[in-house]
Amino acid sequence: MQSNITQYLSNPQYYFQVNSQYVRNKLKVILFPFLHRGHWTRITEPVGGRLSYKPPIQDINAPDLYIPLMAFGTYVVIAGYALGILGRFTPEALTLQFTKGLLGWFLQVILIRVLLYTLGSGEAPLLDIVAYAGYGFAGTSLAMLVGIFWSMSYYFILPWFSICAGVFLVKTMKRVLLGAPRSYERHPSRNHYFLLFLGAVQFPMLFWLGNISG
């Protein structure tokens, strides 16, 4: 099916077709994927004789860039606030945290990209991957915010959101991006381990991102 999907993704505006209801529901799926009772596949519709994915505002499983960008911005703001409370705020320290966030996002994109090529699904649009890789900032930001007011809670909340980020990515890569390609069906055991690795990586990644440098 993927070869028949229209190339609408060349238009970045697709990823910003959201509303408040979508944002609320999407955050629930990201932060509490165990409670998501619906399917994980994306909805298609015929457009001009070909299949096209519905935009985020019409499909909770569609990727968007609004939430990742807002979550990343929130992550930087909270990091700056935490640096101020710790008495370590400087423009250089905030820049370092900003750079670390971008680096973490970039590493997630590379990891997912390599994973998809390994599993035989290298046609996934780059902006899809960028979106999925950035959703982890939502849980990280929330854990950092709570940790500012109750430091011990950070070490309980962040592991939870790391698990949730891993579950979300595993289900997304398996059901949304991968679908059911033949290469995935030929090597189910190998691909299962690759997906588990992607989920497990969220623990060190989110802890690294949540560590305030300065």
C-alpha positions as CSV (number, residue, x, y, z in Angstrom):
1,M,0.0,0.0,0.0
2,Q,2.8,2.4,0.8
3,S,3.8,2.8,-2.8
4,N,0.3,3.9,-3.6
5,I,0.2,6.6,-0.8
6,T,0.2,10.0,-2.4
7,Q,3.1,12.2,-1.7
8,Y,1.2,14.8,0.4
9,L,4.0,14.7,3.0
10,S,6.1,17.0,0.8
11,N,3.8,19.7,2.3
12,P,4.8,20.4,6.0
13,Q,1.4,22.0,6.6
14,Y,-0.1,18.5,6.8
15,Y,1.7,18.0,10.2
16,F,0.1,21.1,11.7
17,Q,-3.5,20.3,10.9
18,V,-4.5,19.8,14.6
19,N,-7.0,21.2,17.1
20,S,-7.3,21.1,20.9
21,Q,-9.2,17.8,20.9
22,Y,-6.6,16.1,18.8
23,V,-3.8,17.5,21.1
24,R,-5.5,16.2,24.2
25,N,-6.2,12.8,22.8
26,K,-2.7,12.5,21.3
27,L,-1.1,13.4,24.6
28,K,-3.2,10.7,26.3
29,V,-1.9,8.1,23.9
30,I,1.7,9.3,24.2
31,L,1.7,9.5,28.0
32,F,-0.6,6.6,28.7
33,P,-0.4,4.2,25.7
34,F,-1.6,1.3,27.8
35,L,-5.0,3.0,28.0
36,H,-5.3,3.3,24.3
37,R,-8.0,0.8,23.3
38,G,-8.3,1.7,19.6
39,H,-6.2,0.5,16.7
40,W,-2.7,1.9,15.9
41,T,-3.0,1.9,12.2
42,R,-3.5,5.1,10.2
43,I,-6.7,5.9,8.3
44,T,-6.6,6.2,4.5
45,E,-9.0,7.7,2.0
46,P,-9.1,7.7,-1.8
47,V,-8.0,10.9,-3.4
48,G,-7.8,11.2,-7.1
49,G,-7.8,7.4,-7.5
50,R,-5.0,6.9,-5.0
51,L,-4.8,6.4,-1.3
52,S,-3.9,9.3,1.0
53,Y,-3.5,9.3,4.8
54,K,-6.0,11.5,6.7
55,P,-4.4,14.5,8.5
56,P,-3.9,14.5,12.3
57,I,-7.1,16.4,13.0
58,Q,-9.0,13.4,11.5
59,D,-6.8,10.6,12.7
60,I,-5.4,10.2,16.2
61,N,-2.6,7.9,14.9
62,A,-1.3,10.4,12.3
63,P,2.0,12.0,13.1
64,D,2.1,15.8,13.8
65,L,4.9,18.3,14.4
66,Y,2.9,20.6,16.6
67,I,3.1,18.5,19.8
68,P,6.8,17.7,19.4
69,L,7.8,21.3,18.7
70,M,5.7,22.6,21.6
71,A,7.0,19.8,23.9
72,F,10.6,20.7,22.9
73,G,10.0,24.4,23.6
74,T,8.5,23.5,27.0
75,Y,11.5,21.3,27.7
76,V,13.9,24.2,27.1
77,V,11.8,26.6,29.2
78,I,11.6,24.1,32.1
79,A,15.3,23.4,31.9
80,G,16.0,27.2,32.1
81,Y,13.7,27.5,35.1
82,A,15.4,24.5,36.8
83,L,18.8,26.1,36.1
84,G,17.6,29.3,37.8
85,I,16.4,27.5,40.9
86,L,19.7,25.6,41.1
87,G,21.6,29.0,40.8
88,R,23.3,27.8,37.6
89,F,21.5,29.7,35.0
90,T,23.6,31.3,32.3
91,P,23.0,31.8,28.6
92,E,25.7,29.2,28.0
93,A,24.0,26.7,30.3
94,L,20.7,27.2,28.6
95,T,22.3,26.9,25.2
96,L,23.9,23.7,26.2
97,Q,20.5,22.2,27.3
98,F,19.0,23.4,24.0
99,T,21.8,21.8,22.1
100,K,21.5,18.6,24.1
101,G,17.8,18.4,23.3
102,L,18.3,18.9,19.6
103,L,21.1,16.2,19.7
104,G,18.8,13.8,21.5
105,W,16.0,14.4,18.9
106,F,18.5,13.9,16.1
107,L,19.8,10.6,17.6
108,Q,16.3,9.3,17.9
109,V,15.6,10.1,14.3
110,I,18.7,8.3,13.2
111,L,17.9,5.3,15.3
112,I,14.4,5.0,14.0
113,R,15.5,5.5,10.4
114,V,18.2,2.8,10.7
115,L,15.6,0.5,12.4
116,L,13.1,1.0,9.6
117,Y,15.7,0.2,6.9
118,T,16.8,-2.8,8.8
119,L,13.2,-4.0,9.0
120,G,12.7,-3.4,5.3
121,S,10.5,-0.3,5.6
122,G,12.8,2.5,4.5
123,E,10.2,4.4,2.6
124,A,8.7,6.1,5.7
125,P,8.7,9.9,5.2
126,L,11.4,11.7,7.1
127,L,8.9,14.2,8.7
128,D,6.9,11.2,10.1
129,I,10.1,10.0,11.8
130,V,10.9,13.4,13.1
131,A,7.5,13.7,14.6
132,Y,7.6,10.3,16.3
133,A,11.1,10.9,17.6
134,G,10.0,14.2,19.2
135,Y,7.0,12.9,21.2
136,G,9.3,11.8,24.0
137,F,9.8,15.4,25.0
138,A,6.2,15.5,26.4
139,G,6.9,13.0,29.1
140,T,10.4,14.3,29.8
141,S,9.1,17.9,30.2
142,L,6.3,16.8,32.6
143,A,8.7,14.7,34.7
144,M,11.2,17.6,34.9
145,L,8.4,20.0,35.9
146,V,7.1,17.8,38.7
147,G,10.7,17.2,39.8
148,I,11.3,20.9,40.3
149,F,8.6,20.9,43.1
150,W,9.2,17.4,44.4
151,S,12.7,16.2,43.5
152,M,12.2,12.6,44.6
153,S,9.2,12.2,42.3
154,Y,11.4,12.7,39.3
155,Y,13.0,9.3,39.8
156,F,9.6,7.6,39.8
157,I,7.8,9.6,37.1
158,L,10.6,9.6,34.5
159,P,10.9,5.8,34.4
160,W,7.2,5.6,33.9
161,F,7.2,8.0,31.0
162,S,10.3,6.2,29.6
163,I,8.3,2.9,29.6
164,C,5.3,4.8,28.0
165,A,7.6,6.3,25.3
166,G,9.0,2.9,24.6
167,V,5.6,1.3,24.3
168,F,4.3,4.1,22.1
169,L,7.3,3.9,19.7
170,V,7.2,0.1,19.5
171,K,3.5,0.0,18.7
172,T,3.8,2.9,16.3
173,M,6.7,1.4,14.4
174,K,5.1,-1.9,14.2
175,R,1.5,-0.9,13.3
176,V,1.7,2.5,11.7
177,L,5.0,2.7,9.9
178,L,5.7,-0.9,9.2
179,G,2.2,-2.1,8.6
180,A,2.7,-5.6,7.4
181,P,5.5,-5.7,4.9
182,R,6.7,-9.1,3.7
183,S,10.2,-8.5,5.2
184,Y,8.7,-8.1,8.6
185,E,6.8,-11.3,8.3
186,R,9.8,-13.3,7.1
187,H,11.9,-12.4,10.2
188,P,9.4,-11.8,13.1
189,S,11.8,-12.9,15.8
190,R,14.6,-10.7,14.7
191,N,12.4,-7.7,14.1
192,H,10.7,-8.2,17.5
193,Y,14.1,-7.8,19.2
194,F,14.9,-4.7,17.2
195,L,11.6,-3.1,18.3
196,L,12.3,-4.1,21.9
197,F,15.7,-2.5,21.6
198,L,14.1,0.7,20.4
199,G,11.8,0.7,23.4
200,A,14.6,0.0,25.8
201,V,16.7,2.9,24.5
202,Q,14.1,5.3,25.7
203,F,15.3,4.8,29.3
204,P,18.8,6.1,28.9
205,M,17.7,8.7,26.3
206,L,15.0,10.3,28.5
207,F,17.2,10.2,31.6
208,W,20.0,11.9,29.7
209,L,17.7,14.6,28.3
210,G,16.1,15.1,31.7
211,N,19.5,15.7,33.4
212,I,20.0,19.4,33.8
213,S,23.5,20.5,32.8
214,G,25.1,23.7,33.8
